[in-house]
């Protein structure tokens, strides 16, 4: 009984410490953002989710523009969760920040549950490693971004937990299928599942039955998702799925290995670089011991990064598309770290290197937490002083039935509440085939009868050349990092 009470007290202390640490980790980012300019989101895309969520909660419509249903939400599940905040009348920023913090705690909890079991004999070390996860700057940035990024990362950890606990294939398939409602790339969860199935010692009949049950669970969630997109936009996938790939198609002309290396390194900037030795040690140990099934998480990371390198090789915004792999990278790195520590008594050199390794992780994590807060604050300031400012100007200075041709549309849809022709194709599918053709876009804008064009001038040099400027934000943050001011032009 005393041992049980001691363990309960120890767990309660750890939970309290981790909760307090999360508050501190998030507070620095928010305080720095408020001090630099204001609170907000570091991505314009977050306002797309908010606009869909508000229209669904208040009007019962799956629409970005009231009365016009569309398949522009990449993450229907995240949109539905955000809609709950509007029904509860919680301010959108507060609700999305709260959700991000909950996802952070969920990720830490799942990582704690999947760490090597004998690491529990070192509770101080275990707690320290979990604190490093909480202060990882990419994850905090994502938690406060208003996006579904961490929800996708959490989903992959749940899949790995299900494989470890040998969940029923029907349930596991259902969980995997549910992931596609978070983002289409969640379909890659079939990689670790198929890999583990491959190395399970089962008869052919048992394997076939498991595969069928998994397929049924998977289809039960995937088919309604595909059907919803088709009914809304005439395509099986959301319009953003096609628009993003076409918009950045030129990047696929660069050397593939260079793209793959770039996509691999972005999520490692910071403490992730110190996880690389652990990943290498862990993979080598799994191969040496022929524990092929334990390579499932590593293969998923490779598959995830490779697919993006092939189809959407963009590493902007701190590698936002790669952030979901970071929790799994922590698992892989910590696994190898613990393998090294368990053998530390063999050599004084190993003991020194192991302790230096851990101390370096804490130091690097702390330094990048500080720098990450600065990066987050600047990202928010750019969105607030450019996209949000221009959108509020349009709301105050244009007519309700005016048509705005624009790129980007998130803040515009949320704050201006005007008719929009989306030059990025997210809610205007007709744009997708001509998304990089300014001459064709000009004709389309004329045909649609747009009244204004809102964009950064450098994005569309042909469209903006010689146009009458009626408003420019004059914000200082975007030019300070090499960008431009959002500009509104009279059209034609």
C-alpha positions as CSV (number, residue, x, y, z in Angstrom):
1,X,0.0,0.0,0.0
2,X,2.8,2.4,0.9
3,X,4.5,1.7,-2.5
4,X,1.2,2.3,-4.3
5,X,0.7,5.6,-2.5
6,X,4.2,6.7,-3.2
7,X,3.7,5.9,-6.9
8,X,0.4,7.9,-6.9
9,X,2.1,10.9,-5.3
10,X,5.0,10.6,-7.7
11,X,2.7,10.6,-10.7
12,X,0.6,13.5,-9.3
13,X,3.8,15.5,-8.8
14,X,4.9,14.8,-12.3
15,X,1.6,15.7,-13.8
16,X,1.5,19.0,-11.9
17,X,5.1,19.8,-13.0
18,X,4.3,19.0,-16.7
19,X,1.1,21.1,-16.5
20,X,3.0,24.0,-15.0
21,X,5.7,23.6,-17.6
22,X,3.2,23.8,-20.4
23,X,1.7,27.0,-19.1
24,X,5.2,28.5,-18.9
25,X,6.1,27.2,-22.4
26,X,3.0,28.6,-24.0
27,X,3.0,31.9,-22.0
28,X,6.3,33.0,-23.4
29,X,5.1,32.7,-27.0
30,X,1.8,34.5,-26.3
31,X,3.4,37.3,-24.2
32,X,6.1,37.9,-26.8
33,X,3.4,38.1,-29.5
34,X,1.3,40.5,-27.5
35,X,4.3,42.7,-26.8
36,X,5.5,42.8,-30.4
37,X,2.1,43.6,-31.9
38,X,-1.0,41.5,-30.8
39,X,-2.3,38.0,-30.4
40,X,-3.4,36.1,-33.4
41,X,-2.3,33.3,-35.7
42,X,1.0,32.8,-37.5
43,X,-0.8,31.5,-40.6
44,X,-3.6,32.9,-42.7
45,X,-4.9,29.4,-43.3
46,X,-6.0,29.3,-39.6
47,X,-8.7,31.9,-40.5
48,X,-10.0,29.5,-43.3
49,X,-10.8,26.9,-40.6
50,X,-12.3,29.6,-38.4
51,X,-14.5,30.8,-41.3
52,X,-15.8,27.4,-42.1
53,X,-16.3,26.6,-38.4
54,X,-18.3,29.9,-37.8
55,X,-20.5,29.3,-40.8
56,X,-21.2,25.7,-39.8
57,X,-22.0,26.7,-36.2
58,X,-24.1,29.7,-36.9
59,X,-25.7,28.8,-40.3
60,X,-25.5,25.1,-40.5
61,X,-23.6,25.4,-43.8
62,X,-20.3,23.7,-44.9
63,X,-19.3,26.9,-46.6
64,X,-16.5,29.5,-46.7
65,X,-18.8,32.0,-48.3
66,X,-22.4,32.0,-46.8
67,X,-24.8,30.2,-49.1
68,X,-22.0,28.6,-51.3
69,X,-21.0,25.1,-50.1
70,X,-17.4,24.2,-50.9
71,X,-14.8,21.6,-50.2
72,X,-12.1,24.0,-49.1
73,X,-11.5,22.7,-45.6
74,X,-8.5,20.3,-45.6
75,X,-9.4,19.2,-42.1
76,X,-13.2,18.7,-41.6
77,X,-12.7,17.2,-38.1
78,X,-10.6,20.2,-37.0
79,X,-13.3,22.5,-38.4
80,X,-16.0,20.7,-36.5
81,X,-14.1,20.9,-33.3
82,X,-13.6,24.6,-33.8
83,X,-17.3,25.0,-34.5
84,X,-18.0,23.7,-31.0
85,X,-16.2,26.8,-29.7
86,X,-18.7,29.1,-31.5
87,X,-21.6,27.1,-30.1
88,X,-20.1,27.6,-26.6
89,X,-19.5,31.3,-27.4
90,X,-15.8,31.0,-26.5
91,X,-13.6,33.5,-28.3
92,X,-11.9,31.7,-31.3
93,X,-8.4,32.6,-30.2
94,X,-8.9,31.4,-26.7
95,X,-10.6,28.2,-27.8
96,X,-8.0,27.2,-30.4
97,X,-5.1,28.0,-28.0
98,X,-6.8,25.8,-25.4
99,X,-7.2,23.0,-27.9
100,X,-3.6,23.3,-28.9
101,X,-2.5,23.0,-25.2
102,X,-4.7,19.9,-24.8
103,X,-3.1,18.3,-27.8
104,X,0.3,19.0,-26.4
105,X,-0.6,17.3,-23.2
106,X,-2.0,14.4,-25.2
107,X,1.2,14.0,-27.2
108,X,3.3,14.0,-24.0
109,X,1.0,11.5,-22.3
110,X,1.3,9.1,-25.3
111,X,5.0,9.5,-25.6
112,X,5.4,8.8,-21.9
113,X,3.3,5.6,-22.4
114,X,5.5,4.4,-25.2
115,X,8.9,5.1,-23.7
116,X,11.0,2.0,-22.8
117,X,9.3,0.4,-19.8
118,X,12.5,0.2,-17.8
119,X,13.0,3.9,-18.1
120,X,10.5,4.2,-15.2
121,X,13.3,3.3,-12.9
122,X,14.7,6.7,-13.7
123,X,11.7,9.0,-13.0
124,X,13.8,12.2,-12.9
125,X,15.2,11.4,-16.3
126,X,11.8,10.4,-17.7
127,X,10.3,13.7,-16.5
128,X,13.2,15.7,-17.9
129,X,12.8,14.0,-21.3
130,X,9.0,14.8,-21.3
131,X,9.8,18.5,-20.4
132,X,12.0,18.7,-23.5
133,X,9.0,17.6,-25.6
134,X,6.8,20.3,-24.0
135,X,9.4,23.0,-24.7
136,X,10.1,22.0,-28.3
137,X,9.5,25.2,-30.2
138,X,7.9,23.7,-33.4
139,X,5.3,22.0,-31.3
140,X,4.4,25.1,-29.3
141,X,4.3,27.1,-32.5
142,X,1.9,24.5,-33.9
143,X,-0.2,24.4,-30.7
144,X,-0.8,28.2,-31.0
145,X,-1.2,28.2,-34.8
146,X,-5.0,27.5,-34.9
147,X,-4.2,24.6,-37.3
148,X,-4.8,20.8,-37.1
149,X,-1.1,20.1,-37.1
150,X,-0.8,18.6,-33.6
151,X,-4.0,16.7,-34.0
152,X,-2.4,14.8,-36.9
153,X,0.7,14.2,-34.8
154,X,-1.4,12.9,-32.0
155,X,-3.3,10.6,-34.4
156,X,-0.1,8.9,-35.5
157,X,1.0,8.3,-31.9
158,X,-2.4,6.7,-31.2
159,X,-1.9,4.4,-34.2
160,X,1.5,3.4,-32.8
161,X,-0.1,2.8,-29.4
162,X,-2.7,0.6,-31.0
163,X,-0.1,-1.5,-32.8
164,X,1.9,-1.9,-29.6
165,X,-1.2,-2.9,-27.6
166,X,-2.4,-5.2,-30.5
167,X,-5.8,-3.5,-30.8
168,X,-8.5,-5.4,-32.6
169,X,-8.0,-4.8,-36.4
170,X,-11.5,-3.4,-36.8
171,X,-10.8,-0.7,-34.2
172,X,-7.3,0.0,-35.5
173,X,-8.7,0.3,-39.1
174,X,-11.4,2.7,-37.8
175,X,-8.8,4.9,-36.0
176,X,-6.7,4.9,-39.2
177,X,-9.7,5.9,-41.3
178,X,-10.7,8.6,-38.9
179,X,-7.3,10.2,-39.5
180,X,-8.3,11.2,-43.0
181,X,-10.8,13.6,-41.6
182,X,-7.8,15.4,-39.9
183,X,-5.7,15.6,-43.1
184,X,-5.5,13.5,-46.3
185,X,-1.9,12.6,-45.6
186,X,-3.1,10.6,-42.5
187,X,-3.8,7.9,-45.0
188,X,-0.1,7.0,-44.7
189,X,-0.9,5.3,-41.4
190,X,-1.4,2.2,-43.5
191,X,2.4,2.0,-43.8
192,X,3.2,1.1,-40.2
193,X,0.0,-1.0,-39.9
194,X,0.8,-3.0,-43.0
195,X,4.4,-3.4,-41.9
196,X,3.5,-4.8,-38.5
197,X,0.9,-7.1,-40.1
198,X,3.7,-8.4,-42.4
199,X,5.8,-9.7,-39.5
200,X,3.0,-11.0,-37.3
201,X,3.2,-14.8,-36.8
202,X,-0.3,-15.8,-37.9
203,X,-1.8,-18.4,-40.2
204,X,-2.9,-17.3,-43.7
205,X,-6.5,-17.5,-42.6
206,X,-5.9,-15.3,-39.5
207,X,-3.9,-12.8,-41.5
208,X,-6.7,-12.6,-44.1
209,X,-9.4,-12.1,-41.4
210,X,-7.3,-9.3,-39.8
211,X,-6.8,-7.6,-43.1
212,X,-10.6,-7.8,-43.9
213,X,-11.5,-6.4,-40.5
214,X,-8.9,-3.6,-40.8
215,X,-10.2,-2.8,-44.3
216,X,-13.8,-2.6,-43.1
217,X,-12.9,-0.3,-40.2
218,X,-10.9,1.9,-42.6
219,X,-13.5,2.2,-45.3
220,X,-16.3,3.0,-42.7
221,X,-14.6,6.4,-42.2
222,X,-12.9,7.0,-45.5
223,X,-15.9,6.4,-47.8
224,X,-18.1,9.1,-46.1
225,X,-15.1,11.5,-46.3
226,X,-14.7,10.9,-50.1
227,X,-18.4,11.1,-50.6
228,X,-18.7,14.4,-48.8
229,X,-15.9,16.0,-50.9
230,X,-17.5,14.8,-54.1
231,X,-20.9,16.1,-53.2
232,X,-19.4,19.5,-52.2
233,X,-16.9,20.0,-55.0
234,X,-17.2,17.3,-57.6
235,X,-13.8,15.8,-56.6
236,X,-13.0,13.0,-54.2
237,X,-10.4,15.1,-52.3
238,X,-10.7,18.6,-51.0
239,X,-9.9,21.4,-53.5
240,X,-6.9,22.4,-51.4
241,X,-5.4,18.9,-52.1
242,X,-5.2,19.8,-55.8
243,X,-4.6,23.5,-55.6
244,X,-1.5,23.3,-53.4
245,X,0.2,20.7,-55.5
246,X,-0.4,22.7,-58.7
247,X,0.7,26.0,-57.1
248,X,4.1,24.6,-56.1
249,X,4.5,22.2,-59.1
250,X,7.6,24.1,-60.1
251,X,9.4,23.0,-57.0
252,X,9.2,19.4,-58.1
253,X,11.7,20.2,-60.9
254,X,14.5,20.5,-58.4
255,X,16.8,17.6,-57.6
256,X,14.8,15.0,-55.6
257,X,17.5,14.1,-53.1
258,X,17.9,17.8,-52.4
259,X,14.2,18.2,-51.8
260,X,14.2,15.1,-49.6
261,X,17.1,16.4,-47.5
262,X,15.5,19.8,-47.1
263,X,12.2,18.3,-46.0
264,X,14.0,16.0,-43.6
265,X,16.1,18.6,-41.9
266,X,13.4,21.3,-41.3
267,X,11.6,19.5,-38.4
268,X,15.0,18.8,-36.8
269,X,16.1,22.4,-36.4
270,X,16.6,22.8,-32.7
271,X,16.7,19.9,-30.3
272,X,15.8,17.5,-33.1
273,X,19.4,17.5,-34.3
274,X,20.4,15.9,-31.1
275,X,17.8,13.2,-31.5
276,X,19.6,11.9,-34.7
277,X,22.2,9.8,-32.9
278,X,19.4,8.2,-30.8
279,X,17.4,7.4,-34.0
280,X,20.5,5.8,-35.6
281,X,21.2,3.7,-32.5
282,X,17.6,2.6,-32.2
283,X,17.3,1.6,-35.8
284,X,20.6,-0.3,-35.7
285,X,19.5,-2.1,-32.5
286,X,16.2,-3.1,-34.1
287,X,18.0,-4.5,-37.2
288,X,20.7,-6.2,-35.2
289,X,18.1,-8.0,-33.0
290,X,15.8,-8.7,-36.0
291,X,12.9,-6.8,-34.4
292,X,11.6,-5.8,-37.8
293,X,8.1,-4.9,-36.5
294,X,9.6,-2.3,-34.2
295,X,10.8,-0.4,-37.3
296,X,7.2,0.6,-38.2
297,X,7.4,4.1,-36.8
298,X,10.7,4.8,-38.6
299,X,9.2,3.6,-41.9
300,X,6.2,5.9,-41.4
301,X,8.5,8.9,-40.9
302,X,10.4,8.0,-44.1
303,X,7.2,7.5,-46.0
304,X,5.6,10.7,-44.8
305,X,8.7,12.9,-45.7
306,X,9.2,11.1,-49.0
307,X,5.6,11.7,-50.1
308,X,5.9,15.4,-49.4
309,X,9.3,15.6,-51.2
310,X,7.6,14.0,-54.2
311,X,4.3,15.9,-54.3
312,X,4.6,19.0,-52.2
313,X,8.2,19.9,-51.4
314,X,7.6,23.1,-49.5
315,X,9.6,23.8,-46.3
316,X,8.3,27.3,-45.6
317,X,6.7,28.4,-42.3
318,X,9.2,26.4,-40.2
319,X,8.3,23.2,-42.1
320,X,4.7,23.3,-40.9
321,X,3.8,20.2,-43.0
322,X,6.6,18.2,-41.3
323,X,5.8,19.1,-37.7
324,X,3.4,16.1,-37.2
325,X,6.4,13.8,-37.4
326,X,8.3,15.5,-34.6
327,X,6.5,13.5,-31.7
328,X,7.5,10.2,-33.4
329,X,11.0,11.5,-33.9
330,X,11.2,12.0,-30.1
331,X,10.1,8.4,-29.6
332,X,12.7,7.2,-31.9
333,X,15.5,9.4,-30.5
334,X,14.6,8.6,-26.9
335,X,14.6,4.9,-27.6
336,X,18.2,5.0,-28.9
337,X,19.2,7.4,-26.0
338,X,18.0,4.9,-23.4
339,X,19.7,2.0,-25.2
340,X,23.0,4.0,-24.8
341,X,22.3,4.9,-21.2
342,X,21.6,1.3,-20.2
343,X,25.1,0.5,-21.3
344,X,26.7,3.5,-19.7
345,X,28.4,1.4,-16.9
346,X,30.6,-0.3,-19.4
347,X,32.8,2.7,-20.0
348,X,33.6,6.0,-18.4
349,X,33.6,7.5,-21.9
350,X,30.1,6.4,-22.5
351,X,29.0,7.8,-19.1
352,X,30.5,11.2,-20.0
353,X,29.1,11.3,-23.5
354,X,25.6,10.2,-22.3
355,X,25.4,12.9,-19.7
356,X,26.8,15.5,-22.1
357,X,24.2,14.4,-24.6
358,X,21.3,14.9,-22.1
359,X,22.6,18.3,-20.9
360,X,23.0,19.4,-24.5
361,X,19.4,18.5,-25.2
362,X,18.1,20.6,-22.3
363,X,20.3,23.6,-23.3
364,X,19.5,23.5,-27.0
365,X,15.8,23.1,-26.3
366,X,15.8,26.1,-24.0
367,X,17.7,28.3,-26.5
368,X,15.4,27.4,-29.4
369,X,12.3,27.9,-27.1
370,X,13.4,31.5,-26.7
371,X,14.1,31.9,-30.4
372,X,10.9,30.1,-31.3
373,X,8.9,32.6,-29.3
374,X,10.5,35.4,-31.3
375,X,9.8,33.7,-34.6
376,X,6.1,33.0,-33.6
377,X,5.6,36.6,-32.6
378,X,6.9,37.9,-35.9
379,X,4.8,35.4,-37.9
380,X,1.7,36.5,-36.0
381,X,2.6,40.2,-36.5
382,X,2.9,39.7,-40.3
383,X,-0.5,38.1,-40.6
384,X,-2.1,40.7,-38.3
385,X,-0.6,43.8,-40.0
386,X,-1.0,42.5,-43.6
387,X,-3.8,40.0,-44.2
388,X,-6.0,40.9,-41.2
389,X,-5.4,44.7,-41.7
390,X,-6.2,44.6,-45.4
391,X,-9.3,42.5,-44.8
392,X,-10.6,44.9,-42.1
393,X,-10.0,47.8,-44.5
394,X,-12.0,46.1,-47.2
395,X,-14.9,45.5,-44.8
396,X,-15.0,49.2,-43.9
397,X,-14.5,50.6,-47.4
398,X,-16.3,48.4,-49.9
399,X,-19.9,47.5,-50.7
400,X,-21.4,44.3,-49.4
401,X,-21.9,42.8,-52.8
402,X,-18.4,43.7,-54.2
403,X,-16.3,40.8,-55.5
404,X,-12.7,40.6,-54.3
405,X,-10.1,38.7,-56.3
406,X,-7.5,37.7,-53.7
407,X,-4.7,35.6,-52.6
408,X,-4.7,34.8,-49.5
409,X,-8.3,34.5,-48.4
410,X,-8.4,33.3,-44.8
411,X,-8.5,36.6,-42.9
412,X,-10.4,38.1,-45.9
413,X,-13.2,35.6,-45.6
414,X,-13.4,35.9,-41.8
415,X,-13.2,39.7,-41.3
416,X,-14.4,41.2,-44.6
417,X,-17.3,38.9,-45.3
418,X,-17.4,39.8,-49.0
419,X,-17.7,37.7,-52.2
420,X,-14.3,36.3,-53.1
421,X,-12.6,34.9,-56.2
422,X,-9.8,32.9,-54.7
423,X,-6.7,33.1,-56.9
424,X,-5.2,30.1,-54.9
425,X,-8.1,27.9,-55.9
426,X,-9.0,26.7,-52.4
427,X,-12.7,27.7,-52.8
428,X,-12.7,28.6,-56.5
429,X,-12.0,25.3,-58.3
430,X,-12.1,27.0,-61.7
431,X,-8.8,28.7,-60.9
432,X,-6.9,25.5,-60.3
433,X,-6.0,24.6,-63.9
434,X,-4.7,28.2,-64.5
435,X,-3.3,28.9,-61.1
436,X,0.2,29.9,-62.4
437,X,-1.0,31.6,-65.6
438,X,-1.5,35.3,-64.9
439,X,-2.9,36.1,-68.4
440,X,-5.6,33.4,-67.9
441,X,-6.3,34.6,-64.4
442,X,-6.7,38.2,-65.7
443,X,-9.4,37.0,-68.2
444,X,-11.1,35.0,-65.4
445,X,-11.1,38.0,-63.1
446,X,-12.6,40.1,-65.9
447,X,-15.3,37.5,-66.7
448,X,-16.2,37.2,-63.0
449,X,-16.6,41.0,-62.8
450,X,-14.3,41.5,-59.8
451,X,-14.3,45.0,-58.2
452,X,-11.0,44.7,-56.4
453,X,-7.7,42.8,-56.4
454,X,-6.0,42.1,-53.0
455,X,-2.5,40.5,-53.0
456,X,1.1,41.0,-52.4
457,X,2.4,42.8,-55.6
458,X,5.3,40.4,-56.1
459,X,3.0,37.4,-56.3
460,X,1.3,38.6,-59.4
461,X,3.6,41.1,-61.2
462,X,1.5,41.0,-64.4
463,X,-1.8,41.4,-62.7
464,X,-0.7,44.3,-60.6
465,X,1.3,46.2,-63.2
466,X,-0.1,49.6,-63.9
467,X,-3.1,49.0,-61.6
468,X,-4.5,51.8,-59.4
469,X,-3.5,51.3,-55.8
470,X,-6.3,52.3,-53.4
471,X,-4.8,50.9,-50.2
472,X,-1.6,49.5,-48.9
473,X,-1.2,48.3,-45.3
474,X,2.2,50.1,-44.7
475,X,3.0,47.4,-42.1
476,X,6.6,47.2,-41.0
477,X,7.0,43.5,-40.1
478,X,6.6,42.0,-43.6
479,X,9.2,44.3,-45.3
480,X,11.6,43.7,-42.4
481,X,11.9,40.0,-43.3
482,X,12.1,40.6,-47.0
483,X,8.4,40.6,-47.8
484,X,5.9,43.2,-49.1
485,X,2.8,45.0,-48.0
486,X,-0.6,43.6,-48.8
487,X,-2.1,45.9,-51.4
488,X,-5.7,46.5,-52.7
489,X,-6.1,47.5,-56.3
490,X,-9.2,48.8,-58.1
491,X,-10.3,46.4,-60.8
492,X,-10.5,46.9,-63.7
